[in-house]
Amino acid sequence: MSYYVGAYASSPCTSGWNPELETRYYHQLKQIPSIKGLEHPFLGENLHAYDDDWFLENIDPNWQYVFTCVPGTMGAIGINPNFGIASDDTAGREQALAFMEKARAAIAKLNAHAGRQVVQAIEMQTAPNKAKASSSAASLKASLETMLQWDWQGARVVLEHCDTLIEGQEPAKGFLTLEDEIEVIKAVNQTHNANLGVVINWGRSVIETRSTTGAIEHIQQAKQAGVLAGLMFSGASDQDTPYGVWADTHMPAAPSEHSAIGAERSLMSEAQIHRCIHAADAKNLPILGIKLGIRPKDERLENRVAYNREALAMLGRT
């Protein structure tokens, strides 16, 4: 099988844009045959964070793409806490819709460059943070109904579940509950004959539930509702590590008997990955892949690529 890689999270350009270094990084990624394509970040304006032309020149012509809106969404929330497609604040929701319209334009640009549909889906997140602003299923439904009227050029609109607000614990994201997201998706799909879905991110479900079983539970919940569209693997830890405690830093998987490279004290083991893939019947999912952050931040390029290669091998050994 082949998989999506959120390569931006393990980029060697941690202290600023270095096109020569990033070119070397992409060149090595293109040598990994199990990479189907990229989970590509949309930050709010252009196709690429720094240079659209560089990006179009350096991608593999055979890659496919899933856009993720989480980096741009988090940046926008930092400026306006009411920002989000689930926001009960009219201005904040309209700002989020304008952001998504720019994402749609970026998708069109990438497809036009490729001369075919290469963007398979766009992952949206149900901001804002409920600890800082009001949000609701009703506002999310209104946003999705608006966006379904747009031309997404075949890209499937999916919600990536992020941790919700839990009493007594500090949220990493604090967005809507999975129950609310599923309820809205099912209602919109039925009313509009749509194909909205949910993507489960391993680390974000584990951070929410404070348990590795949380990822399995969320997978089963979405699957039983008939809306499971994808599974992305990012890790987390319940201990003090360079990646933080219960932090959404895309911690790599722990080392395994098959792989010496990995993040010590990561809860995301190879066995946990395999359990989730089986629970999700992942071979039939349109979105399946990894997104890894790397510590230390000055880790050399070759090891950054190796972390991705080894994590993909874990998926392949299922």
KAGI-V248412 format. One record per helix or strand. SS is the DSSP state (H for helix, E for strand). FROM is the first residue (numbers start at 1). TO is the last residue. Records with the same first field share a line. If there is no record, write none. Layout:
SS = FROM-TO + FROM-TO
This chain:
E = 3-5 + 35-41 + 64-68 + 87-87 + 119-124 + 135-135 + 156-161 + 164-164 + 175-175 + 197-201 + 228-233 + 235-235 + 251-251 + 256-256 + 259-259 + 287-290
H = 7-10 + 19-29 + 52-58 + 70-79 + 90-114 + 137-147 + 178-192 + 202-209 + 213-224 + 270-280 + 282-284 + 301-316
